[in-house]
Amino acid sequence: METDITDEPQRGRPRDPSRDEVIIDAAIDVLVREGYDRLSMEGVATAAGVGKATVYRRWSSKAELVIDAMSSLKPGMGTIDTGTLEGDIDLMVAAACSPRTQQLQQVMVSICSALPREPRCSRRSGPASPNRASRASPRCSNARETVVRSVRPSTFPWPQASCRR
């Protein structure tokens, strides 16, 4: 008689998904305050008010935790269309200067010293990442589309091309 693993009842208490956000927020606070080198899973657990095992059940290393924390801070940039170029640029600048973006910058600064020792951090989220262009492209494309859509030939003095030889 074969026993299917899925038929067995789960052991232990079910994982509380609301703890993930609390732990991520605590990790960000500890990163900004103490830096990557001083960050510990135990310190994050204490700051989050959870047990160390709760953190380790979700992330097996501090590098994985930091990568997820950074990912949670990345701003999404949808299509901006206020009807004017000035309004669109104002919204783009506001998004780039938001407290969440500033917090992401602080986190990035705090892990800079660890990048040579933590290749997982740089490979997944750093400048050397082969996926960096693919992550940046949608934001750049959205910004470019906003400007192109907003700037009509009648509202912007485009230089006339000269074809004289």
Secondary structure by P-SEA (a helix, b strand, c coil): ccccccccccccccccaaaaaaaaaaaaaaaaacccccccaaaaaaaacccaaaaaaccccaaaaaaaaaaaabbbbcccccccaaaaaaaaaaaaacaaaaaaaaaaaaacccccccaaaaaccccccccccccaaaaaaaaaaaaaaaccccccccbbbbccc
